Amino acid sequence: MAQDHPPPSDDPKYEEQLEEEDEEDAEEIDEAEARKKASSLEARRLYLEQRLAPPPVPQPSEMVLDKLGGYEFFDKVLKKPKCVLAPMVDQSFLAFRMFTRKYGADLCYTPMFHSKTFSHDPTYRKKNFTTVPEDRPLVVQFCANEPLFLLKAARYVEDRCDAVDINLGCPQNIAKKGNYGAFLMDSPDIVYELVSILHKYLKVPVFCKMRIFNDEEKTMNFAKMLEAAGCQLLTVHGRTKEQKGHVQGVANLDIIKRIKAELSIPVICNGNIQEYEDVQKNLDITKADGVMSAETILRNPAIFSGKKIHPCDLSDEFLDLCETKYPTQLKYVRTHILHILKDSFDYNADLRVAMGKVRNIPQMRKVVNEIRDREKNGQKGSVLSDILLREKRAAIKAQKAAEAVITEKEVIESYNMFNEEGET
């Protein structure tokens, strides 16, 4: 470093010397900061490399040979579940699982977790996976395309659940970009490895949830491949990955019936559950061991009970659970209330807007109570909320000429065709 300066002088050479020393000091400071920054970046790089490095290949000595599977596991551990809560992104968290258990859900799945993130990020695990002793039987679902990361993630939960499920059914674009969900069905070799590694090295059984192909024989071959790889229970969503949103259509129950007849493991039917009576209808048609509900149970969490409970009463009860027993992020609580009270919000635009602005559960209760009061007094608001109306207008305008006139009738017709998605 430069020495302390003597008293100022009018000598031009002395001024030049001062400038040179100042430049030297600045260079040394910059160099020190650069070294510090480089050291920090290098440490961060090494840290990330360690965390993201592929887990070690499991050894033959780690194989788990003495675990139940198939119908023995289905009967003794799961207790022959008939009604199943589906894995739904940002939906089937602890509070909602416990809520549906009260009303007849025999088996519950967690939301889909990303196996690679789950395997190396403790914050992600802590934030997303919560359970309690009474939250059983429980299946934890992962999306994956790398066997070693999937095994590492699954080992974090194997002592806190009854089975681990591999998501082969998500049809959303994010799954396409990540090469998982229903899009991984086009890579059966990878799928086989995913199922096989869990079957061999996990303490609990591996389940799978798949969609179907347009080609029936291709569907059958895929299902049989899953069983051969070690899948111990298969849930079949009777739609292709292209059947979603307003082109969802009716689920193909006949293919599920054939899968059930030709496989030797339990089969769960997913699709076409709109009301309580559909549960037994689907079982009669497919001969499946159980049925799974996703979208419908979001709107009516009591569907498996067959009870007719007013949506406002269901909302109040769910809010109590979230506030007193199973703390849940407010955004997820709000989403559930919007689903449960969907029909009411469709006719109360201002209250839907109000629900979007609430900051705590007591404020949510006020909105629910206002809906209850309006219905008692025969009051209704506008048909569609202003927010939804603007969203639909924007969507239609993007498809039509810029000068096209968008009528409210067109918006309502478009909205009626729209099916909110969340199922995986």
C-alpha positions in Angstrom: 0.0 0.0 0.0 1.2 3.6 -0.5 2.7 5.5 2.4 0.9 8.4 4.3 1.3 11.6 2.4 3.4 14.5 3.7 1.8 18.0 3.9 0.4 19.3 0.6 2.8 21.0 -1.8 2.4 23.2 -4.9 5.1 21.1 -6.7 3.6 19.7 -9.9 5.7 16.5 -9.5 4.4 16.0 -6.1 0.8 16.3 -7.4 1.6 13.6 -10.0 3.1 11.4 -7.4 -0.1 11.7 -5.3 -2.2 10.8 -8.3 -0.1 7.7 -9.1 -0.3 6.5 -5.5 -4.1 7.0 -5.5 -4.3 4.9 -8.6 -2.2 2.2 -7.0 -4.4 2.2 -4.0 -7.6 1.9 -6.1 -6.0 -1.0 -8.1 -5.1 -2.8 -5.0 -8.6 -2.4 -3.6 -10.2 -3.5 -6.9 -7.9 -6.5 -7.0 -8.7 -7.5 -3.4 -12.5 -7.2 -4.1 -12.1 -9.3 -7.2 -10.2 -12.0 -5.4 -12.9 -12.0 -2.7 -15.7 -12.2 -5.3 -13.9 -14.9 -7.2 -13.4 -16.9 -4.0 -17.1 -16.5 -3.2 -18.2 -17.5 -6.6 -15.8 -20.5 -6.6 -17.1 -21.6 -3.2 -20.7 -21.3 -4.4 -19.8 -23.2 -7.6 -18.2 -26.0 -5.6 -21.2 -26.0 -3.2 -23.7 -26.4 -6.0 -21.6 -29.0 -7.7 -21.6 -31.1 -4.6 -25.3 -30.7 -4.0 -26.3 -31.4 -7.7 -23.8 -34.2 -8.2 -25.5 -37.5 -9.1 -26.0 -39.6 -6.0 -23.9 -42.8 -5.7 -25.2 -45.9 -7.5 -26.8 -48.2 -4.9 -25.0 -51.4 -4.1 -26.6 -54.9 -4.3 -26.3 -55.1 -0.5 -28.8 -52.2 -0.2 -31.6 -54.0 -2.0 -34.8 -54.4 0.1 -36.2 -57.9 -0.4 -38.6 -58.3 2.4 -41.4 -55.9 1.8 -45.1 -56.4 0.9 -46.4 -55.7 -2.5 -49.4 -56.1 -4.8 -52.7 -57.2 -3.3 -51.0 -58.3 0.0 -49.9 -54.7 0.5 -53.2 -53.3 -0.8 -55.2 -55.4 1.7 -53.0 -55.4 4.8 -51.5 -52.0 4.8 -53.8 -49.8 2.7 -56.9 -51.6 4.0 -58.5 -52.0 0.5 -59.0 -48.3 -0.3 -62.0 -47.6 -2.5 -62.0 -43.8 -2.6 -58.7 -42.0 -3.4 -57.7 -38.4 -3.3 -55.6 -37.6 -6.4 -52.1 -35.9 -6.4 -52.7 -32.3 -7.4 -50.1 -29.6 -7.8 -50.5 -27.0 -5.1 -53.7 -28.6 -3.9 -53.4 -31.9 -2.0 -51.4 -30.6 0.9 -51.9 -31.8 4.5 -55.0 -29.7 5.5 -56.9 -30.7 2.4 -55.9 -34.4 2.7 -57.2 -34.5 6.3 -60.4 -32.7 5.2 -61.1 -35.3 2.6 -60.3 -38.2 4.9 -63.0 -37.0 7.2 -65.5 -37.3 4.3 -64.6 -40.7 3.0 -61.2 -40.6 1.3 -59.5 -43.9 2.1 -56.2 -43.1 0.6 -54.5 -39.7 -0.1 -51.7 -38.6 -2.3 -49.4 -35.6 -1.8 -49.0 -33.0 -4.5 -46.4 -33.9 -7.1 -42.9 -33.0 -6.0 -39.9 -32.5 -8.3 -37.5 -35.3 -7.3 -34.3 -33.6 -8.2 -35.1 -30.4 -6.3 -36.5 -32.5 -3.4 -33.3 -34.6 -3.3 -30.9 -31.6 -2.7 -32.9 -28.7 -1.3 -33.9 -29.0 2.4 -35.9 -25.8 2.2 -38.0 -27.2 -0.6 -38.6 -30.4 1.4 -39.5 -28.6 4.6 -41.8 -26.2 2.9 -43.7 -28.7 0.7 -43.8 -32.0 2.6 -45.6 -32.0 5.9 -47.6 -34.9 7.5 -48.9 -36.1 10.8 -49.3 -39.6 12.2 -53.0 -39.7 11.4 -52.3 -38.8 7.8 -52.2 -42.4 6.7 -52.3 -44.3 4.5 -50.3 -41.8 2.4 -48.6 -41.9 -1.0 -45.9 -39.4 -1.9 -45.7 -38.6 -5.6 -42.6 -37.5 -7.5 -42.0 -36.5 -11.1 -38.6 -37.6 -12.3 -36.5 -38.7 -15.3 -33.2 -39.5 -13.5 -33.3 -42.7 -11.4 -30.6 -41.9 -8.9 -32.1 -38.5 -8.0 -35.5 -40.1 -7.7 -34.2 -42.8 -5.3 -32.4 -40.1 -3.2 -35.6 -38.1 -3.0 -37.8 -41.1 -2.2 -35.5 -42.2 0.7 -36.2 -38.9 2.4 -39.9 -39.8 2.7 -39.9 -43.6 2.9 -40.2 -43.7 6.7 -43.1 -41.1 6.6 -45.4 -42.6 4.0 -46.8 -46.0 2.8 -45.7 -45.8 -0.8 -44.0 -43.6 -3.4 -45.7 -42.9 -6.7 -44.1 -41.9 -10.0 -46.0 -39.2 -12.0 -46.6 -40.4 -15.6 -49.8 -38.4 -16.1 -49.1 -34.7 -16.0 -50.1 -33.2 -19.4 -49.0 -29.6 -18.8 -46.4 -27.7 -20.8 -44.1 -27.5 -17.9 -44.0 -31.3 -17.9 -43.2 -31.3 -21.6 -40.3 -28.9 -21.1 -39.0 -30.9 -18.2 -39.5 -34.3 -19.9 -41.6 -35.8 -17.1 -45.2 -36.7 -16.4 -47.2 -38.0 -19.4 -44.5 -37.0 -21.8 -42.1 -39.5 -20.3 -44.4 -42.2 -21.4 -42.7 -41.8 -24.8 -39.4 -43.0 -23.2 -40.3 -46.4 -21.7 -36.7 -47.4 -21.1 -36.3 -44.5 -18.7 -39.6 -45.2 -17.1 -38.5 -48.8 -16.5 -35.3 -47.7 -14.8 -37.2 -45.3 -12.5 -39.7 -47.9 -11.4 -37.1 -50.7 -11.1 -34.7 -48.7 -8.9 -37.4 -47.8 -6.4 -38.7 -51.4 -6.4 -35.3 -52.7 -5.6 -33.9 -50.2 -3.1 -36.8 -48.5 -1.4 -38.4 -49.7 1.9 -41.9 -49.0 0.6 -43.6 -50.1 -2.6 -43.5 -48.1 -5.8 -46.8 -47.0 -7.5 -47.4 -45.3 -10.9 -50.0 -43.0 -12.3 -50.3 -43.0 -16.1 -52.5 -41.7 -18.9 -53.3 -43.7 -22.0 -52.2 -43.6 -25.6 -54.5 -43.3 -28.6 -53.3 -46.8 -29.5 -54.9 -49.4 -27.2 -52.2 -52.0 -27.6 -49.5 -49.4 -26.9 -51.3 -48.6 -23.7 -51.5 -52.2 -22.7 -47.8 -52.8 -23.4 -46.9 -49.8 -21.3 -49.0 -50.9 -18.4 -47.5 -54.4 -18.5 -44.0 -52.9 -18.7 -44.7 -51.0 -15.4 -45.8 -54.2 -13.7 -42.7 -56.0 -14.9 -40.5 -53.2 -13.7 -41.9 -53.6 -10.2 -44.9 -51.3 -10.0 -47.2 -52.5 -7.1 -50.3 -50.4 -7.8 -51.3 -48.6 -11.0 -53.6 -45.7 -11.3 -54.9 -45.1 -14.9 -56.3 -41.8 -16.0 -58.4 -42.8 -18.9 -57.4 -39.8 -21.1 -54.5 -39.1 -23.4 -52.1 -36.2 -22.6 -53.8 -34.2 -25.4 -57.2 -34.4 -23.6 -57.1 -31.5 -21.2 -58.8 -28.2 -20.6 -61.8 -27.5 -22.9 -60.9 -30.6 -25.0 -60.8 -32.9 -22.0 -63.6 -35.1 -23.2 -64.8 -38.3 -21.5 -62.4 -40.7 -20.0 -62.0 -44.1 -21.6 -63.2 -46.6 -19.0 -63.0 -49.6 -21.3 -59.2 -49.5 -21.6 -59.0 -49.3 -17.8 -61.3 -52.4 -17.6 -58.9 -54.3 -19.9 -55.8 -53.2 -17.9 -57.5 -54.4 -14.7 -58.3 -57.7 -16.3 -54.8 -58.3 -17.7 -52.6 -57.1 -14.8 -52.1 -58.9 -11.5 -51.6 -55.8 -9.4 -54.3 -53.4 -8.0 -55.6 -50.9 -10.5 -57.2 -47.5 -9.6 -59.6 -45.8 -12.1 -59.3 -42.1 -12.6 -61.7 -40.0 -14.7 -65.5 -39.4 -15.1 -66.3 -38.8 -11.4 -68.8 -36.0 -11.3 -71.0 -37.0 -8.4 -71.1 -39.6 -5.6 -73.1 -42.1 -7.7 -70.3 -42.1 -10.3 -68.0 -43.9 -7.9 -69.9 -47.2 -8.0 -70.7 -46.8 -11.7 -67.0 -46.5 -12.5 -66.2 -49.5 -10.3 -68.9 -51.6 -12.0 -67.7 -50.7 -15.5 -64.0 -51.1 -14.9 -63.9 -53.7 -12.1 -61.1 -51.6 -10.7 -60.0 -51.8 -7.1 -60.8 -48.1 -6.4 -61.5 -44.8 -7.9 -59.5 -41.5 -7.8 -61.0 -38.0 -7.9 -59.2 -34.7 -8.7 -61.2 -31.8 -10.1 -64.5 -32.9 -8.7 -63.2 -33.3 -5.1 -61.8 -29.8 -5.3 -65.3 -28.4 -5.7 -66.9 -30.9 -3.3 -64.4 -32.3 -0.7 -67.2 -34.4 0.7 -68.0 -36.2 -2.5 -66.9 -39.6 -1.2 -69.3 -39.4 1.7 -72.4 -39.0 -0.4 -73.5 -36.2 2.0 -75.1 -33.0 0.6 -73.3 -30.2 2.5 -73.6 -26.6 1.6 -70.4 -25.2 0.1 -70.3 -22.3 2.6 -70.4 -24.8 5.5 -67.6 -26.8 3.8 -65.6 -23.6 3.4 -66.0 -22.7 7.1 -64.9 -26.1 8.2 -61.8 -26.1 5.9 -60.8 -22.6 7.1 -61.0 -23.9 10.7 -58.7 -26.7 9.9 -56.2 -24.4 8.2 -56.3 -21.9 11.0 -56.2 -24.2 14.1 -54.7 -27.6 13.2 -52.9 -27.7 9.9 -51.3 -24.3 9.0 -51.4 -23.8 5.3 -50.0 -21.0 3.0 -52.8 -18.5 2.4 -52.5 -18.7 -1.4 -53.4 -22.4 -1.2 -56.2 -21.8 1.2 -57.7 -19.2 -1.1 -57.4 -21.5 -4.1 -59.4 -24.2 -2.3 -62.2 -21.7 -1.3 -62.4 -20.5 -4.8 -62.9 -24.0 -6.0 -65.5 -24.9 -3.3 -67.5 -21.8 -3.9 -67.0 -21.6 -7.6 -70.7 -21.6 -8.5 -71.4 -18.8 -6.0 -68.4 -16.7 -7.1 -69.6 -17.0 -10.7 -72.7 -15.0 -9.7 -71.0 -12.6 -7.2 -68.3 -10.8 -9.1 -67.4 -8.3 -6.3 -66.9 -11.1 -3.8 -64.6 -13.0 -6.0 -62.5 -9.9 -6.3 -62.7 -9.5 -2.6 -61.5 -13.0 -2.0 -58.5 -12.3 -4.2 -57.5 -9.4 -1.9 -57.9 -11.0 1.5 -54.7 -11.2 3.7 -55.9 -13.6 6.4 -58.4 -16.3 7.2 -60.8 -14.1 9.2 -61.2 -11.9 6.1 -61.9 -15.1 4.1 -64.7 -15.9 6.6 -66.3 -12.5 6.0 -66.5 -13.2 2.3 -67.9 -16.7 2.9 -70.5 -15.2 5.3 -71.5 -12.6 2.8 -72.1 -15.2 0.1 -74.3 -17.1 2.7 -76.3 -14.0 3.5 -76.8 -13.1 -0.2 -78.0 -16.6 -1.0 -80.5 -16.5 2.0 -81.8 -13.2 0.7 -81.9 -14.3 -2.9 -79.3 -11.8 -4.0 -76.9 -12.3 -6.9 -74.2 -10.2 -8.5 -73.0 -10.3 -12.1 -72.7 -13.5 -14.0 -68.9 -13.4 -14.4 -66.4 -11.6 -12.3 -64.8 -8.6 -14.0 -61.4 -10.3 -13.7 -62.5 -13.4 -15.5 -64.3 -11.3 -18.1 -61.2 -9.3 -18.9 -59.1 -12.5 -19.1 -61.6 -14.1 -21.5 -61.8 -11.0 -23.6 -58.1 -10.8 -23.9 -57.9 -14.5 -24.9 -60.5 -14.1 -27.6 -59.1 -10.9 -28.9 -55.8 -12.6 -29.4 -57.4 -15.1 -31.7 -59.6 -12.7 -33.7 -59.0 -9.6 -35.7 -58.0 -6.6 -33.7 -61.2 -4.8 -34.6 -63.5 -7.7 -33.6 -66.3 -6.9 -31.2 -66.3 -9.2 -28.2 -69.7 -9.7 -26.7 -70.4 -10.8 -23.2 -72.4 -13.8 -24.6 -69.2 -15.0 -26.4 -67.2 -14.6 -23.2 -69.7 -16.6 -21.1 -69.9 -19.4 -23.7 -66.1 -19.6 -23.7 -66.0 -19.6 -19.9 -68.5 -22.4 -19.8 -66.3 -24.5 -21.9 -63.3 -23.9 -19.7 -62.3 -26.5 -17.2 -59.8 -25.5 -14.5 -56.9 -28.0 -14.3 -54.8 -29.1 -11.4 -54.7 -32.9 -11.7 -51.4 -34.6 -12.3 
